[in-house]
């Protein structure tokens, strides 16, 4: 079977291919290539955007088209007259979306596929507005930008329009697959879209293979961009209540906005000397950070899945996470579940883990639960789904 993967969304979503959406999509491709070799994979990619070296050797097709999220546009928007008129930005954006869609249709016509999969639909930069000439599968990741009133109200009208267009296009997919039951529930609640298929992201089993520590200090781990809905300040404040010489490590970007804000808050809480933001960490070092942490602390308000939680369980690391959203789903009966907005609850559980009286039971049960994220199992589920979609065309 010829399976086309629209990789453009993962390339354009921002950040590193080691994290979040990028890591999910890369793992999916690697799993299919390794455990379903009977299929012929073709990646549809954007010129000038990164492709991980892990995917070297796979067939790829470059898709052209106008780019509305380019440096050229950023310079163009600095002109006050343009910046103050959202309808002009929206016009430019819509032209780019149509251009991207047409380019994808041309690429598919020249490179026919039995099925096309967009694994990063509903994310900025995905450009999924086109009509494939074959059955089309879309992954539903989450509805965070739509559910978050704070984000949506601050979102420019042109970007709101883009997100809403994506929803309408998603409804046209031959089959929609959610990355968690929680995400499927959100799709029905927010958009009225019923999703029957749920396939979790996979986690590289290397996260469970023992490796030497990179850090000498004991530490709690937070692994995410510290956006507001991830509750990074809750983690920092809870950590400040612990009587310990352990550190709090944030595997987060060293940007010019959120990183200084986190450092300033850590200083206000009196833990600046025990707080560290790593910046980019290569994928080959991630297992060490997870395995040797006292616990992963991830009390996010909203998640479509929460890959760090699954990675921590695979590594045998205790997980302190939200009792709500997808994180409560995947860590149920295994993780230490808390109200993500309660500093008291998060601090209490961190103190409990620090005592380490039952840490080994948490580690062993986490590893057992992590078996549901095994790449071979995930690849088989996708292979069966593709086959069922093609059989019904």
C-alpha positions in Angstrom: 0.0 0.0 0.0 1.2 3.5 -0.9 0.8 5.7 2.2 1.4 9.5 1.8 2.2 11.4 5.0 1.6 15.2 5.0 4.7 16.2 7.0 4.3 19.9 6.4 2.4 20.6 9.6 5.0 18.9 11.8 7.7 21.0 10.0 5.8 24.3 10.4 4.3 23.9 13.9 7.4 25.4 15.4 9.9 24.2 17.9 12.0 21.0 17.7 11.1 17.8 16.1 12.1 16.3 19.4 9.0 17.6 21.2 5.3 17.6 21.0 3.7 17.3 17.6 7.0 17.0 15.8 8.0 14.0 18.0 4.6 12.4 17.6 4.7 12.6 13.8 8.4 11.5 13.5 7.7 8.5 15.8 4.7 7.5 13.7 6.7 7.5 10.5 9.6 5.6 12.1 7.2 3.0 13.5 5.5 2.4 10.2 8.8 2.2 8.4 10.2 -0.3 10.9 7.2 -2.5 11.7 5.1 -2.2 8.6 7.7 -2.5 5.8 5.0 -3.9 3.4 3.9 -0.3 3.0 5.5 2.3 0.8 5.8 5.6 2.6 6.1 9.0 0.9 6.6 12.2 2.9 5.1 15.4 1.5 7.4 18.2 2.8 7.9 21.9 2.7 11.0 23.3 1.1 13.3 25.2 3.5 11.8 23.6 6.6 13.6 21.0 8.8 13.4 17.3 8.2 15.0 15.2 11.0 18.0 13.1 10.0 16.1 10.1 11.5 14.0 10.2 8.4 16.9 10.2 5.9 16.4 7.6 3.2 12.7 7.8 3.1 11.0 9.0 -0.1 9.9 12.6 0.0 8.1 15.0 -2.3 8.6 18.8 -1.9 5.3 20.8 -2.0 5.6 24.4 -3.1 3.2 27.2 -2.6 3.1 30.6 -1.0 4.0 30.9 2.7 2.1 33.3 4.9 4.2 32.6 8.0 7.5 33.5 6.6 10.1 36.1 7.6 9.1 38.1 4.6 5.5 38.3 6.0 6.8 39.2 9.4 8.7 42.1 7.9 5.7 43.1 5.8 3.5 43.2 9.0 5.9 45.6 10.7 4.5 48.4 8.4 2.0 50.2 10.7 -0.6 50.6 8.0 -0.6 46.8 7.2 -0.3 45.7 10.9 -3.4 47.7 11.9 -5.6 46.1 9.3 -6.3 42.5 10.0 -8.4 42.1 6.9 -5.3 42.7 4.8 -3.3 40.0 6.7 -6.3 37.7 6.4 -6.4 38.3 2.6 -2.7 37.4 2.4 -3.2 34.4 4.6 -6.1 33.0 2.5 -4.1 33.4 -0.7 -1.3 31.4 0.9 -3.7 28.7 2.1 -5.2 28.3 -1.4 -1.7 28.3 -2.9 -0.6 25.6 -0.4 -3.7 23.5 -1.1 -3.3 23.7 -4.9 0.4 22.8 -4.6 -0.5 19.7 -2.5 -3.1 18.6 -5.0 -0.6 18.9 -7.8 2.0 16.9 -5.8 -0.6 14.2 -5.2 -1.5 14.0 -8.9 2.2 13.5 -9.8 2.7 11.1 -6.9 -0.4 9.0 -6.5 -1.1 7.4 -3.1 -3.5 4.8 -2.0 -4.2 6.8 1.2 -3.1 10.1 2.6 -2.6 10.9 6.3 -2.3 14.3 7.8 -1.0 13.5 11.4 -0.8 17.1 12.6 -4.2 18.5 11.5 -5.6 21.3 13.5 -2.3 22.9 14.3 -1.0 26.2 13.0 1.1 25.7 9.9 -0.6 22.4 8.9 -2.1 23.9 5.7 -4.6 21.1 5.4 -7.1 22.9 3.2 -7.1 20.8 0.0 -9.0 18.0 -1.7 -6.9 14.8 -1.9 -7.5 12.4 -4.9 -7.4 9.4 -2.5 -8.9 8.5 0.9 -7.8 10.9 3.6 -7.1 10.2 7.2 -6.6 13.0 9.7 -5.3 13.0 13.3 -7.2 15.0 15.8 -4.7 16.3 18.4 -6.6 18.6 20.7 -9.0 21.5 21.0 -6.9 23.6 23.3 -6.9 26.8 21.3 -10.6 26.6 20.9 -11.4 25.8 24.5 -9.1 28.4 26.0 -11.0 31.6 26.2 -7.9 33.5 27.2 -6.1 32.4 24.0 -9.1 32.7 21.7 -10.0 36.2 22.7 -6.4 37.4 22.2 -6.1 35.6 18.9 -6.1 37.9 15.8 -9.2 37.5 13.6 -7.2 36.2 10.7 -5.7 33.4 12.8 -9.2 32.6 14.2 -10.4 32.3 10.7 -7.6 30.0 9.9 -8.3 27.7 12.8 -12.0 27.6 12.0 -11.2 26.7 8.3 -9.2 23.8 9.6 -12.1 22.5 11.6 -14.3 22.6 8.5 -11.7 20.7 6.5 -11.2 18.2 9.2 -14.9 17.2 9.0 -14.3 16.2 5.3 -11.7 13.6 6.2 -12.5 10.0 5.3 -11.5 8.9 8.8 -10.5 10.9 11.8 -8.3 9.4 14.5 -7.9 10.9 18.0 -4.7 10.6 20.0 -6.7 9.9 23.2 -10.3 9.3 24.3 -10.1 12.7 26.0 -9.3 14.4 22.7 -12.1 12.5 21.0 -14.5 13.7 23.7 -13.3 17.3 23.1 -13.9 17.0 19.4 -17.5 16.0 20.0 -18.1 18.6 22.7 -16.5 21.6 20.9 -17.1 20.8 17.3 -19.8 18.1 17.2 -17.4 15.7 15.5 -17.8 12.1 16.5 -14.5 10.2 16.5 -14.6 6.4 17.0 -11.0 5.6 16.5 -8.3 6.3 19.2 -4.7 5.4 18.7 -2.1 6.7 21.2 1.2 8.1 20.2 4.2 5.7 20.6 7.2 6.1 22.9 10.6 4.9 22.0 11.5 1.9 24.2 14.9 3.4 24.7 13.3 5.6 27.4 13.2 2.4 29.4 16.7 1.2 28.7 19.1 2.2 31.6 21.5 5.0 30.9 23.9 7.0 33.0 22.8 10.2 34.6 23.7 13.5 32.9 23.0 15.6 36.0 24.7 15.0 39.4 22.0 16.6 41.5 18.7 15.2 42.5 15.8 17.0 40.6 12.2 17.2 39.8 11.5 17.5 36.1 9.1 19.6 34.1 9.2 19.0 30.3 7.2 21.3 28.2 7.0 24.8 26.7 5.9 26.7 29.9 2.6 28.0 28.3 0.0 29.2 30.8 -2.2 26.0 30.5 0.8 23.9 31.4 0.8 25.5 34.9 4.5 26.1 35.2 4.1 28.6 37.9 2.1 26.1 40.0 5.0 23.7 39.7 7.6 26.4 40.8 5.5 27.6 43.7 4.8 24.0 44.8 8.5 23.2 44.6 9.3 26.3 46.8 7.4 24.6 49.6 9.7 21.6 49.8 12.5 21.4 52.3 15.1 19.8 50.0 18.4 20.5 48.3 17.0 18.9 45.1 16.6 21.1 42.0 13.7 21.8 39.7 14.7 21.3 36.0 12.6 22.7 33.2 13.3 21.2 29.8 11.9 24.2 28.0 13.1 26.7 25.3 15.5 29.4 26.2 13.3 32.1 24.6 13.2 35.8 25.2 9.8 35.8 26.8 8.7 32.8 28.8 12.1 31.7 30.1 12.9 35.1 31.8 9.3 35.1 33.2 9.9 31.7 34.7 13.2 32.7 36.2 11.7 35.9 37.7 8.9 33.9 39.3 11.4 31.3 40.7 13.3 34.3 42.2 10.1 35.6 43.7 9.5 32.1 45.2 13.0 32.0 46.7 14.2 29.0 44.6 16.2 30.8 41.9 19.4 29.0 43.0 17.7 25.6 42.6 15.9 26.3 39.3 17.3 25.6 35.9 15.9 25.9 32.3 17.9 23.6 30.0 16.9 24.9 26.6 17.2 22.4 23.7 18.1 18.9 24.8 19.0 16.3 22.1 16.6 13.4 21.8 19.4 11.0 22.7 19.8 12.6 26.1 16.1 12.7 27.0 16.0 9.2 28.4 18.6 10.1 31.0 16.7 13.2 32.1 13.6 11.2 32.6 15.1 8.1 34.2 17.0 9.9 36.9 14.4 12.4 37.9 12.7 12.2 41.3 9.4 12.6 39.4 8.0 14.3 36.3 5.7 17.1 37.4 3.1 17.9 34.7 -0.1 19.4 36.1 -1.4 20.7 32.8 -4.9 22.1 32.6 -5.5 20.8 29.0 -3.8 18.2 26.9 -4.7 16.1 23.8 -2.3 13.4 25.1 0.8 14.6 27.1 3.8 12.8 25.6 6.1 13.5 28.5 3.8 11.6 30.8 4.0 8.5 28.6 7.8 8.9 28.3 8.2 9.2 32.0 6.2 6.0 32.6 8.3 4.2 30.0 11.4 5.4 31.9 10.0 4.1 35.1 9.8 7.6 36.6 6.9 8.6 39.0 4.5 10.9 37.4 2.7 13.8 39.1 0.0 15.0 36.7 -3.5 16.3 36.2 -6.5 14.3 37.1 -8.3 15.9 34.2 -7.9 15.9 30.5 -5.9 13.3 28.6 -3.2 13.1 31.3 -5.6 11.7 33.8 -6.6 9.2 31.2 -3.2 7.8 30.3 -1.9 7.9 33.9 -5.0 6.6 35.6 -4.3 4.2 38.5 -0.5 4.7 37.8 0.3 8.3 38.2 -0.2 10.6 41.2 -3.2 12.6 40.0 -3.8 16.1 41.3 -6.0 19.2 40.7 -3.7 21.0 38.3 -4.5 24.4 39.7 -3.9 23.5 43.3 -0.5 24.4 44.6 -1.3 22.7 47.8 -2.0 19.4 46.2 1.0 19.5 43.9 3.3 20.4 46.8 1.8 17.6 49.0 2.4 14.9 46.4 5.9 16.2 45.6 6.7 15.9 49.3 5.3 12.3 49.2 7.4 11.3 46.3 10.5 12.9 47.8 10.1 10.6 50.8 10.4 7.8 48.3 8.7 5.2 50.6 6.7 3.7 47.7 8.6 4.9 44.7 9.5 1.5 43.4 5.8 0.5 43.1 5.2 3.7 41.1 8.0 2.9 38.8 7.0 -0.7 38.1 3.3 0.0 37.6 4.3 2.9 35.3 6.4 0.6 33.1 3.5 -1.9 32.8 1.1 0.8 31.7 3.7 2.1 29.2 3.4 -1.1 27.3 0.3 0.4 25.5 2.7 2.9 23.8 5.0 0.2 22.3 5.9 1.3 18.7 5.2 -2.2 17.2 1.7 -2.2 18.7 1.0 1.3 17.5 2.3 0.6 14.0 0.0 -2.4 13.7 -3.0 -0.4 14.8 -2.3 2.2 12.1 -1.6 -0.4 9.4 -5.0 -2.1 10.1 -6.8 1.3 10.1 -5.2 2.3 6.7 -6.2 -1.1 5.3 -9.8 -0.7 6.5 -10.1 2.8 5.0 -8.7 1.7 1.6 -11.0 -1.3 1.5 -14.1 0.8 1.9 -13.2 3.4 -0.8 
